[in-house]
Amino acid sequence: MSEFADAARLAYVSGWAATNGPFTDQVRAGCAAAVALACEHDTEPGVLEATVRLGELEGIWAEVYARRDALVDERTRLAATAWTSLTVTADVAGSVATFRRRLALASEATDPETRDRHRAEAIAAALLLLSGIVRDRHDPKFVALATLVTDALRAAWAEGYAGALALAAHQAGHGPVDVAAVFADAYTDHPADPALAAAVITALIRAAAGDVAAVLARLADDGADYDEMVRSVWDLLDDDELRALTVGMDVAMGSEFARAGLSLYREHGAQYVDFVTVGGALVCGLCMDAESAGPYPIGGAPPPPLHPYCRCVLIPTSPLTLDVFPYLLGGSR
C-alpha cells in the first residue's frame, strides 16, 4: 500500500471518527472505495480534504441509522410487552367455538366456495376477537399500550428531525453535529399526538386480525379440530415478534422519521428534495424507481417508508441555510 493510500485512509477515518458514528461494515466498505477514489486523483488539490468529508458523511449516515434502528427495536419491544399483556384477556376459546359453530365444521374443505366462506367467517371472527380486547379504552392495559405507542411516535419524530439536521448540516458544509442533543430538544418541542397513536393501534389491530383470520381459515380448510385452532391462535397472539406488531411499529415510526425531516426542510425554505436509497438488501425496485424519478417538489415526493423495513430518506436537493452552531461537535464549523 502506497504512502498516499495510507494518508487517504487516515483522512477518511479521521472524518468518520469526528462524527462518533459506529464503524459498521458499510463504513468499512466506504473507506475502501474512498481510498481507491483518492488514489485515482492523487495529483488533484484538495483530494485528502474531500476524503475527510466522505468519512464524515459515512459516519453521519452510520450514526443516524444506528440510532434509528435502536429506537425502533426498543419501542417495538416495549409495545410488544404491552400488547401481550392485553391479548391475554382475549376470548380465544369462545371466538373459535362461535367460528366453528357458524361453519358447522366437520371435515376438510375441498371446493373453492367452501374455502371462500371459511375466509369470510375467519375475518369476521378475528375482527370480533381483537376488537374485544381494546373495547375498554380505560383499561389500564390498553392505556399502557396507547401511552407507549404515543411516546414511540413522538420519539421517532424527534429522531427523524435530528437525523435530518445532521445530514443537512453536512450537506451545507458544517462539521458533525451532536445528534443526541438535537433529539432532546426536538422531543421537548414536539407535542405528543394521542390521535395519531390511536390510528396506529387501530391499524395494528386490523393487521393482527388479518393474521388470525389466515390461521383460522387455513385450519378450517384442513379440517383441524377445536383444540388445534385454539392453540394455534394463542401461539400467534402470544408471540412477542408478532408480524403485525413489528411491521406496524416499523412503518409507523418510519413515517414519523420522514415527516420530521420534511418539517425541517420546509422550515429552512427547501423547494425540492431527492429520494435517496440506502444501500443493502432492503432496497427494492420501487425505491430505486423513486430515486431515479427525483428531484421532487417538496410536497410531491413519495414519503418513505415505501414498504416495511424501508430505510430510504428524503434530503434537500440544494444545501440549506442552517444555524447549527449550538449543536456542533468540538466547536467545528
C-alpha positions as MATLAB code, in Angstrom:
seq = 'MSEFADAARLAYVSGWAATNGPFTDQVRAGCAAAVALACEHDTEPGVLEATVRLGELEGIWAEVYARRDALVDERTRLAATAWTSLTVTADVAGSVATFRRRLALASEATDPETRDRHRAEAIAAALLLLSGIVRDRHDPKFVALATLVTDALRAAWAEGYAGALALAAHQAGHGPVDVAAVFADAYTDHPADPALAAAVITALIRAAAGDVAAVLARLADDGADYDEMVRSVWDLLDDDELRALTVGMDVAMGSEFARAGLSLYREHGAQYVDFVTVGGALVCGLCMDAESAGPYPIGGAPPPPLHPYCRCVLIPTSPLTLDVFPYLLGGSR';
ca = [
       0.000    0.000    0.000;
       1.390    3.377   -1.022;
       2.127    6.233    1.327;
      -0.647    8.264   -0.317;
      -3.170    5.463    0.203;
      -2.237    5.382    3.884;
      -2.802    9.142    4.063;
      -6.173    8.805    2.324;
      -7.232    6.058    4.712;
      -6.217    8.205    7.684;
      -8.160   11.147    6.224;
     -11.301    9.058    5.787;
     -11.083    7.515    9.252;
     -10.463   10.901   10.879;
     -13.597   12.219    9.188;
     -15.586    9.210   10.365;
     -14.187    9.467   13.925;
     -15.267   13.109   14.242;
     -18.914   12.032   13.969;
     -18.853    9.467   16.796;
     -20.629    7.110   14.386;
     -20.225    3.313   14.680;
     -17.651    1.587   12.475;
     -20.027   -0.639   10.520;
     -19.401   -2.909    7.531;
     -20.820   -0.142    5.340;
     -18.313    2.346    6.776;
     -15.508   -0.152    6.141;
     -16.632   -0.617    2.532;
     -16.962    3.141    2.133;
     -13.421    3.593    3.376;
     -12.029    1.166    0.797;
     -13.965    2.883   -2.002;
     -12.890    6.367   -0.859;
      -9.228    5.374   -0.674;
      -9.370    3.882   -4.172;
     -11.015    7.048   -5.495;
      -8.452    9.281   -3.792;
      -5.582    7.263   -5.273;
      -7.045    7.743   -8.754;
      -6.953   11.523   -8.218;
      -3.837   11.803   -6.061;
      -2.452   14.757   -8.035;
      -5.554   16.906   -7.659;
      -5.568   19.607   -4.960;
      -7.902   19.062   -2.026;
      -8.332   15.329   -2.567;
      -7.466   14.453    1.044;
      -9.823   17.132    2.369;
     -12.575   15.642    0.188;
     -11.776   12.206    1.620;
     -12.192   13.589    5.142;
     -15.645   14.834    4.104;
     -16.560   11.418    2.735;
     -15.571    9.839    6.042;
     -17.687   12.379    7.911;
     -20.694   11.671    5.717;
     -20.403    7.897    6.095;
     -20.049    8.337    9.853;
     -23.138   10.556    9.962;
     -25.180    8.025    7.970;
     -23.965    5.222   10.240;
     -24.873    7.136   13.403;
     -28.280    8.184   12.055;
     -29.233    4.624   11.153;
     -27.759    3.011   14.248;
     -29.844    5.399   16.371;
     -32.998    4.878   14.308;
     -32.753    1.100   14.333;
     -32.066    1.041   18.074;
     -35.074    3.288   18.713;
     -37.418    1.157   16.604;
     -36.168   -2.043   18.251;
     -36.537   -0.635   21.762;
     -40.005    0.847   21.274;
     -41.302   -2.207   19.405;
     -40.117   -4.424   22.239;
     -41.917   -2.262   24.798;
     -45.083   -2.209   22.692;
     -44.924   -5.993   22.295;
     -44.835   -6.433   26.070;
     -47.872   -4.189   26.471;
     -49.604   -5.968   23.582;
     -49.183   -9.446   25.051;
     -50.443   -8.264   28.448;
     -53.574   -7.075   26.643;
     -54.123  -10.139   24.457;
     -54.212  -12.483   27.454;
     -57.733  -11.153   28.002;
     -58.871  -12.297   24.535;
     -61.710  -14.833   24.471;
     -59.994  -17.144   22.017;
     -61.917  -20.229   23.102;
     -65.282  -18.513   22.696;
     -64.351  -16.990   19.344;
     -63.153  -20.309   17.940;
     -66.289  -22.063   19.199;
     -68.505  -19.462   17.506;
     -66.451  -19.663   14.311;
     -66.805  -23.444   14.160;
     -70.497  -23.357   15.002;
     -71.269  -20.844   12.245;
     -69.468  -23.004    9.712;
     -70.648  -26.342   11.098;
     -67.111  -27.611   10.639;
     -66.770  -31.341   10.347;
     -64.271  -32.202    7.633;
     -61.621  -30.837    5.299;
     -62.811  -28.314    2.711;
     -62.053  -29.152   -0.907;
     -64.223  -26.828   -3.002;
     -63.456  -23.111   -3.600;
     -66.873  -21.942   -2.437;
     -66.419  -23.534    0.984;
     -62.903  -22.131    1.301;
     -64.157  -18.643    0.456;
     -66.788  -18.965    3.164;
     -64.122  -20.067    5.631;
     -62.129  -16.920    4.882;
     -65.086  -14.600    5.230;
     -66.107  -16.104    8.556;
     -62.494  -16.171    9.765;
     -62.101  -12.444    9.100;
     -65.327  -11.680   10.963;
     -64.300  -13.870   13.911;
     -60.796  -12.391   14.111;
     -62.031   -8.797   13.997;
     -64.583   -9.536   16.717;
     -61.942  -11.246   18.850;
     -59.356   -8.473   18.642;
     -61.741   -5.540   18.803;
     -62.905   -7.031   22.084;
     -59.527   -6.582   23.764;
     -59.482   -2.837   23.031;
     -63.147   -2.099   23.651;
     -62.488   -0.587   27.078;
     -60.202    2.372   26.378;
     -59.896    2.978   30.125;
     -58.483   -0.491   30.798;
     -55.025    0.102   32.357;
     -53.527   -2.434   29.944;
     -54.888   -0.573   26.940;
     -53.794    2.752   28.417;
     -50.272    1.342   28.824;
     -50.165    0.282   25.164;
     -51.547    3.622   23.982;
     -49.037    5.532   26.108;
     -46.113    3.519   24.756;
     -47.188    3.922   21.132;
     -47.799    7.653   21.615;
     -44.317    8.167   23.047;
     -42.720    5.937   20.401;
     -44.160    8.137   17.658;
     -43.051   11.300   19.433;
     -39.534    9.909   19.837;
     -39.480    8.817   16.188;
     -40.394   12.334   15.089;
     -37.586   13.778   17.220;
     -35.112   11.211   15.896;
     -36.161   11.936   12.326;
     -35.645   15.655   12.894;
     -32.231   15.076   14.479;
     -31.048   12.789   11.704;
     -32.276   15.153    9.007;
     -30.448   18.056   10.658;
     -27.229   16.047   10.838;
     -27.396   15.164    7.144;
     -28.445   18.668    6.072;
     -25.665   20.237    8.155;
     -23.081   18.091    6.417;
     -24.610   18.906    3.036;
     -24.300   22.621    3.876;
     -20.620   22.268    4.756;
     -20.839   22.292    8.553;
     -18.984   19.941   10.863;
     -20.724   16.980   12.529;
     -23.492   17.812   14.981;
     -24.448   16.344   18.338;
     -27.412   14.237   17.202;
     -28.373   13.324   20.768;
     -28.660   16.998   21.740;
     -30.790   17.768   18.678;
     -33.025   14.808   19.545;
     -33.508   16.014   23.122;
     -34.600   19.477   22.013;
     -36.825   18.162   19.213;
     -38.516   15.721   21.591;
     -39.233   18.531   24.052;
     -40.606   20.799   21.328;
     -42.790   18.220   19.568;
     -46.129   17.543   21.311;
     -47.471   14.047   21.830;
     -50.257   13.065   19.418;
     -52.656   10.554   21.029;
     -54.945   10.666   17.976;
     -52.117    9.503   15.725;
     -51.280    6.732   18.192;
     -54.938    5.640   18.233;
     -54.889    5.370   14.441;
     -51.713    3.284   14.597;
     -53.228    0.954   17.203;
     -56.335    0.542   15.046;
     -54.095   -0.414   12.125;
     -52.208   -2.883   14.358;
     -55.476   -4.496   15.438;
     -56.658   -4.868   11.852;
     -53.348   -6.318   10.727;
     -53.294   -8.767   13.636;
     -56.885   -9.731   12.836;
     -55.780  -10.488    9.292;
     -53.084  -12.826   10.614;
     -55.529  -14.561   12.970;
     -58.056  -14.898   10.146;
     -55.444  -16.504    7.899;
     -54.683  -19.089   10.598;
     -58.352  -19.876   11.232;
     -59.183  -20.163    7.528;
     -56.225  -22.443    6.848;
     -57.083  -24.699    9.765;
     -60.739  -24.792    8.723;
     -59.699  -25.787    5.200;
     -57.545  -28.569    6.660;
     -60.318  -29.906    8.902;
     -58.469  -29.080   12.138;
     -60.270  -29.672   15.414;
     -61.289  -27.125   18.045;
     -58.252  -27.635   20.284;
     -55.783  -27.163   17.439;
     -57.483  -23.924   16.415;
     -57.425  -22.512   19.932;
     -53.791  -23.480   20.413;
     -52.721  -22.008   17.064;
     -54.442  -18.679   17.684;
     -52.880  -18.409   21.134;
     -49.450  -19.245   19.690;
     -49.885  -16.350   17.280;
     -51.150  -13.827   19.822;
     -48.528  -14.733   22.430;
     -45.624  -14.237   20.022;
     -43.748  -11.081   21.047;
     -42.488  -10.885   17.452;
     -45.989  -10.869   16.000;
     -45.638   -9.800   12.370;
     -48.498   -7.303   12.537;
     -46.925   -5.548   15.519;
     -43.308   -5.482   14.360;
     -44.192   -4.375   10.831;
     -46.788   -1.906   12.068;
     -44.426   -0.214   14.505;
     -41.620   -0.084   11.942;
     -43.847    1.562    9.320;
     -45.447    3.990   11.784;
     -42.121    5.121   13.225;
     -40.545    5.262    9.768;
     -43.332    7.574    8.641;
     -42.544    9.898   11.540;
     -38.836    9.893   10.650;
     -39.727   11.115    7.156;
     -42.392   13.569    8.303;
     -39.966   15.238   10.708;
     -37.300   15.571    8.035;
     -39.740   17.271    5.680;
     -40.744   19.608    8.502;
     -37.106   20.654    8.957;
     -36.610   21.190    5.242;
     -39.753   23.317    4.955;
     -38.667   25.407    7.950;
     -35.488   26.291    6.082;
     -37.044   27.033    2.722;
     -36.303   23.860    0.767;
     -38.144   23.751   -2.550;
     -37.026   20.361   -3.855;
     -35.957   17.064   -2.294;
     -34.257   13.911   -3.540;
     -35.375   10.404   -2.648;
     -32.210    8.592   -1.564;
     -31.997    4.816   -1.291;
     -29.903    3.365    1.487;
     -27.638    0.545    0.333;
     -28.351   -3.025    1.318;
     -30.755   -5.884    0.754;
     -33.778   -3.822    1.782;
     -33.624   -1.576   -1.298;
     -36.335   -2.685   -3.729;
     -37.295   -1.763   -7.279;
     -39.981    0.586   -6.007;
     -37.413    2.588   -4.033;
     -34.911    2.654   -6.896;
     -37.619    3.938   -9.237;
     -38.482    6.656   -6.710;
     -34.832    7.664   -6.508;
     -34.378    7.868  -10.272;
     -37.554    9.963  -10.713;
     -36.310   12.818   -8.497;
     -35.826   15.572   -7.641;
     -39.347   16.303   -6.433;
     -41.135   19.459   -5.305;
     -41.081   19.217   -1.529;
     -44.809   18.494   -1.384;
     -44.731   15.900   -4.156;
     -42.094   13.391   -3.103;
     -43.117    9.818   -2.275;
     -42.737    9.728    1.523;
     -40.712    6.861    2.983;
     -41.218    4.179    4.034;
     -42.462    2.752    0.753;
     -42.579   -0.748    2.266;
     -41.935   -2.433    5.637;
     -38.350   -2.041    6.863;
     -37.620    0.606    4.210;
     -34.665    2.781    5.250;
     -34.711    5.281    2.400;
     -34.799    9.021    3.089;
     -35.607   12.386    1.566;
     -32.851   15.020    1.538;
     -32.833   18.586    0.190;
     -31.723   18.849   -3.422;
     -29.760   22.012   -2.576;
     -27.929   22.809    0.689;
     -29.983   24.617    3.313;
     -29.004   27.714    5.254;
     -28.799   26.371    8.797;
     -27.851   27.757   12.193;
     -26.390   24.630   13.762;
     -23.694   26.278   15.889;
     -25.262   25.205   19.247;
     -25.103   21.562   18.139;
     -21.675   21.373   16.503;
     -19.315   18.798   17.979;
     -15.920   20.020   19.068;
     -16.686   23.641   18.205;
     -16.116   22.938   14.484;
     -17.880   24.975   11.836;
];
